[in-house]
C-alpha cells in the first residue's frame, strides 16, 4: 500500500480529527482514510440529490412505490404561510 504524508495541518483541524477518531474508536490514520474514502465516493456519485438517493435505496427496484414530487412541481407550489401578522 502507498503512504501519504500531509504537512502543515492546522492544530485545530488535527484536534477535531483526533476527537472524531476517538468517537469512532479508530486510529487517527484510519479516520483520515475513511474521510478520504467518503469524500471520493461523494464525488464519484456526482452529487446525488436526496430524492435520487431515496429512489435508489427505497424505490421501485426495492418493491416500494415512492411518490416523490419532481423538482419543477416543488417550485410551482405557493410559499408556506404562517398566518398572523408576522413580517409586517
VENLINRA-V629198 format. One record per residue. N is the residue number from 1. RES is the residue in three letters. PHI is phi in radians with two decimals (NA if undefined). BURIAL is + if it has 16 or more other C-alpha atoms within 10 Angstrom, else -. D_LAST is the distance of its C-alpha to the last C-alpha in whole Angstrom. Layout:
BEGIN
N;RES;PHI;BURIAL;D_LAST  N;RES;PHI;BURIAL;D_LAST
END
This chain:
BEGIN
1;UNK;NA;-;63  2;UNK;-1.43;-;62  3;UNK;-1.98;-;60  4;UNK;-2.41;-;57  5;UNK;-1.93;-;57  6;UNK;-1.99;-;53  7;UNK;-1.71;-;54  8;UNK;1.01;-;51  9;UNK;-1.45;-;49  10;UNK;-1.01;-;46  11;UNK;-1.04;-;47  12;UNK;-1.11;-;44  13;UNK;-1.12;-;44  14;UNK;-1.04;-;47  15;UNK;-1.12;-;46  16;UNK;-1.11;-;43  17;UNK;-1.13;+;46  18;UNK;-1.10;+;48  19;UNK;-1.11;-;46  20;UNK;-1.11;+;45  21;UNK;-1.07;+;49  22;UNK;-1.08;-;49  23;UNK;-1.05;-;47  24;UNK;-1.61;-;48  25;UNK;0.96;-;52  26;UNK;-2.22;-;53  27;UNK;-1.30;-;54  28;UNK;-1.02;+;52  29;UNK;-1.11;-;54  30;UNK;-1.15;-;54  31;UNK;-1.11;+;50  32;UNK;-1.09;+;50  33;UNK;-1.08;-;52  34;UNK;-1.10;-;49  35;UNK;-1.11;-;46  36;UNK;-1.13;-;48  37;UNK;-1.05;-;49  38;UNK;-1.10;-;46  39;UNK;-1.10;-;44  40;UNK;-1.19;-;47  41;UNK;-1.16;-;46  42;UNK;-1.08;-;43  43;UNK;-1.11;-;44  44;UNK;-1.17;-;46  45;UNK;-1.32;-;44  46;UNK;1.32;-;42  47;UNK;1.16;-;39  48;UNK;-0.93;-;39  49;UNK;-1.40;-;35  50;UNK;-1.04;-;34  51;UNK;-1.07;-;35  52;UNK;-1.16;-;38  53;UNK;-1.14;-;39  54;UNK;-1.07;-;39  55;UNK;-1.09;+;41  56;UNK;-1.13;-;44  57;UNK;-1.45;-;44  58;UNK;-2.25;-;43  59;UNK;-1.42;+;43  60;UNK;-0.99;-;46  61;UNK;-1.08;-;49  62;UNK;-1.71;-;48  63;UNK;1.45;-;48  64;UNK;-2.07;-;45  65;UNK;-1.63;-;43  66;UNK;-1.60;-;39  67;UNK;-1.77;-;37  68;UNK;-1.65;-;34  69;UNK;-1.17;-;32  70;UNK;-1.26;-;33  71;UNK;-1.02;-;30  72;UNK;-1.06;-;30  73;UNK;-1.15;-;29  74;UNK;-1.13;-;26  75;UNK;-1.22;-;25  76;UNK;-1.41;-;25  77;UNK;-1.21;-;22  78;UNK;-1.21;-;19  79;UNK;-1.11;-;16  80;UNK;-1.20;-;16  81;UNK;-1.78;-;13  82;UNK;-1.83;-;12  83;UNK;1.21;-;11  84;UNK;1.24;-;9  85;UNK;-1.79;-;6  86;UNK;-1.08;-;6  87;UNK;1.49;-;4  88;UNK;-1.67;-;0
END
